[in-house]
């Protein structure tokens, strides 16, 4: 890697993870080799933060009116409607029980119906069944499930966004890095209550667009962390299983979350002000043309860095052996390559050629155009009968 290379991160939290991994690897290399620390650290890539894009104007234009959306979804006009948007996964998104429990408490003193729209697919039927068991423990909350075992239509998502009073995103999982669903809710003019976790803190301004709820790792989590990581690395545990286990070690300030929800649901003026700020922020920061501008600016900066580098630093380098199978497996063959005379090579039977056609096309597409005829001759030579 060179200073004119870049690994684009979608959030500050994601960037911190990548930077920590690079620095840890650098320390390992320096400890083993006693190399030049300044040179090693000078060859790491740029790590710019560029958010994921959203077609904000397109989404906003597709939203129905709140009244029409609630009517279509069968929701009372006076209900307090909270929205979760995204997959429901205990392993790779969030544990929903803390949110369910606080909504159950809040519903008892709200004075009007409280609805939680859950818009998105379940990870598995088993998890879907478990979540339904949890909902039964919260009889004061009306749950409206959109999706579940089936994908959600865009029109249904737009209805959910238009019908809601606010978005609730108490995510606790290390799998999450950015939070595109939060941006969608913001673009729809919804204030959001979200965990102060991962990329969410790049999206919401506390007290302006919504509320960020503090998060912490459980005391003693570090005693299990290394073993959990090793189990995933070696394949003893899948990534979803490991991520889900780690998420059980993440704690959110549920008292603050409950207070934030209550404040927003009790104050329509506050909801409107925060929703308008969120809508404007989504348009200014996350709209696709804005994000593309960041990419174009980055490309220009990288070109300038490369142009200013010494000529020898810009000399092409061979691919790492791990990415060049022929170099890696050169010793497998007993003889060096030799050119084939196309005129003396017979075509293989049609059945042989037809079944291998996709493999041949893959090989030829990987080669420079001027090398393809001779390479095709070599592919035919494999099946030539002398």
Secondary structure, 3 states (H helix, E strand, C coil): CCCCCECCECCHHHHHHHHHHHHHHHHHHHHHHCCCHHHHHHCCCECCECCCCECHHHHHHHCCCHHHHHHHHCCCCCCEEEEEECCECCCCCCCCHHHHHHHHHHHHHHCCCEEEEEEEEECCHHHHHHHHHHHHCCCCEEEEEEEECCCCCHHHHHHHHHHCCEEEECCCCCCCCCCHHHHHHHHCCCEEEEECCCCHHHHCCECCCEEEECEEECCCCHHHHHHHHHHHHHCCCCHHHHHHHHHCCEEECHHHHHHHHHHHHHCHHHHHHHHHHHHHHHHHHCEHHHHHHHHHHHHHHHHHHHHHCCHHHHCCCCCCHHHCHHHHCHHHCCCCCCCCCHHHCCCCCHHHHHHHHHHHHHHHHHCCHHHHHHHHHHHHHCCCCC
